[in-house]
Amino acid sequence: GDYHVIVLAPNGVQEATDMVRKAFYLADKYRNPVIVMADGVIGQMMEPVEIHQEPVETFQKPWASNGELSRGNRNVVNSLFLNPAKLEQHNIDLRAKYDLIEENEVDYECSSCEDADIVLVAYGTPSRIVKSAINALREDGIKAGLFRPKSLYPFPYKQLKEIAKNKKFVLCAELSMGQMIQDVKLAVEGCVPVHFYGRAGGIVFEPKEIVQAVKKHLGGE
């Protein structure tokens, strides 16, 4: 269980298309599984897309079988370690890889956060709904901003903490009973209150629900 899988979270068809390409690149770069976590709304959505064909970086693969009859030494690719010391070293090596991923592959979007008093955190389809809610809140004089993780692992802990400090509170909006909120709480480290709003069972919340939730936590409907 001591492992991580890279998770990318698109919020539209174009981004889902781009992230599939990115997923293959990251999987090749780190030799690590990658999940493109597109939700059901995106799966049924129709939007125009542009297929990008830019060349990507290629990597040396000395571990791969390439048809050579003799390469001097054998590559043994193994994930079963019965010796405790070898298993521990394998986990240490994996941890070093995860450190590289966490250092280099964090991806996020921040919208209207500079002057915001409240930060709303959402990914995928909910982030688009939250953007509409933010526009409505600002029309009512409530300064809200959106922090959207585009990578759920690695999660943008440092970036969210920096954005969240000195805000009134953070509201995490999800189409679930609360999953990303655990990472949001870890990121904020108690510097501001963290609230949650979510719907489940395939019900997609509307912008007005987010507006009402924000106003509720501000102390008035």
N, C-alpha and C positions, 0 to 999 in steps of 0.2 A: 503493500500500500504506500510505500515511500516514493511516490512519483508524481509528476505533473503532466497534464496535457494542455497544449496551447489552445485557447478558445477565442475565436473571433466572432464579433456580434454585429452583423450588418443591420441597417435600418431601412433598406430599400433594395430594389432589384439590381440597380447599377452597382451598389456597394457589395451585394451578395456575389455578383459576378466577379468583381475585382478581388474579393476576399477568397474566392475559390482558387484563383490564380496565386494569390499570396500564400494560401495554405500549402499548396504544393511546394512553393519556394521555401517556406519555413521548415516544412517536413524534411526537405532535401538538405537544407542547411544544417539543421540540428539533429537529424535522424530521430525525430520525435513526432508522435501523432499530433495532428491538428484537427480541431473541430470547428466547422463554420456553423454557428448556432443561429440559424435563421428561424424565426417563429412562423406559426401557421398563417398569419396574415400575409407575410411576405411570400410564402409559398403559394398563395392564391392570388397574388397581385400581378397586374400587368402594367409595366412601365417600359419606356424605351431604354435600351442599353447600347453602349459602345464597347466593342470587344477590343481591348488593348493588346498590342502585339510587340511591345517593346522587349528587346532582349534582356534576359535576367542573368545574374551572376551564376557561374557554374563552379562546381567544387571538385577537388581531387577526391577520389574514392579508393584509397589503397586497400580498403577492407573488402571490396567487391570482387566477385568471380568474373574474370574477363576472358576466359578461354585459354590463358597461358598454360602451357604444359609444365613449366617450372618457373617459379617466382622466387626461389631461394628459401622461403619459409612459408609455412601454412598459416592462413588466417582462420582462427577458431572463433566464430560468433556464437556466444553462449549467454543465456540469461539464467541458467540454473547453476547456482553456486552452493555446493554442499559444505564447503569449508567456511566456517564463520568469519575468519579473517578476510578471505577473498570476497565474501558477500559484503562485508562492511566496506572494503575498498571500492567495490562496485557502486555502492550507494554514495560514497564520497565522490566518486567520479561523476555520477549523475547529478549530485548537488552542485558541483562546479559548472555543469552544463546549464542547470536551471538558473544559477546566478548570472550567467551570460545572457540568457533569455530575458530575465527580469531587468537587466541593465540596458538591453538594446531594443527590445521589442514592445515596450509599452506604447499603446496607441489610444488616443482619446480626443474628444472635441469639447471645447468650452465656448458657450454662446451667451452673451449678455451678462457675464459674470463680473466684469470689472467694477461696476457700480452697484451690484446686487446686494440686497440685505438678506436674501434667502436663496439657497442653492437647491435646485431640484436635480436629483440623480436618476437617470433612466438610460436603458439601452434598447436596441431593437425598435420595433414598432411603437412601444410606449414613448420613446424619446420624441417621435414626431408629434404625438398627441400632447406631450408636455410642452413642446415649443408653442403650440397654439394656445395652451393655457397660460404660458408666460406672456404672450402678447396681450391676452385679456387682463391678466393681473396688472401689467404695466399701464393699461388704459385706465385701471382703477387706482393708479398711483402706488401700486405695490411693486417694488423693484425686485424681480426674481430673475435668476439665471439658470441655464442648463449646463450640467456637467455630464457628458456622455462617454462612458468607457466603450471604446471600440475593440479593445482586447480585455476579456474578462479574466484570462490568465495569459500573460502577466497583468495583474490589476494595477491601475495607476494610483497606488496608495499615497505616494509623496505628493503628487500633483493635486489630488483631491484635498489632502490635508492643508496644503498651501492656499487653495481656493476657499476652503470652508472656514478658516480661522477668521474671527471677528464678525462672522455672520450671525444672524438671529437664530437660525436653525437650518438643518438639512432635511429635505423630504425625499425619501427613496420611493419611486413609483415603479411597480412591477406587475406583470401579468402572472402572478403567482401569490402564494401566501407569505412570500418573503424568502428570497435566496441570496440575491446580491447584497441585501441589507447587512449581512454579516461582514462582508468586505468593507462596506461603507462605514460601519461602526469601527472596524479595525483601523481604517484610514484616518478617521476623524480623531480617534484616541481621546474621546471625551471632551474635546475643546468646545464643542457646541452640541445642543440636543439633536438627536437623529430621530425622525418620525417616519412612519411607513404608510403608504396607501397602495392597495393591490386588489385585483379581482382575479377570480379563478374559474375553472370549469369552461374555459373558452369565451367568457364574457370579456369584452374589451371596454375599458373605461373611456369616458368622454372628457374633453377638456374642462367642462364645467365641474366635473367631479374633483379634478385636481385643484381648480380654483377654490371650491368649497373647502377642501381639505387644508389648503394653505391658510385661508381666512379663519378656519376653526382653530388652527394652532397659533394664529396671531391673536386670538382671543375674541373674535367676533365673526358672525356670519356675514 
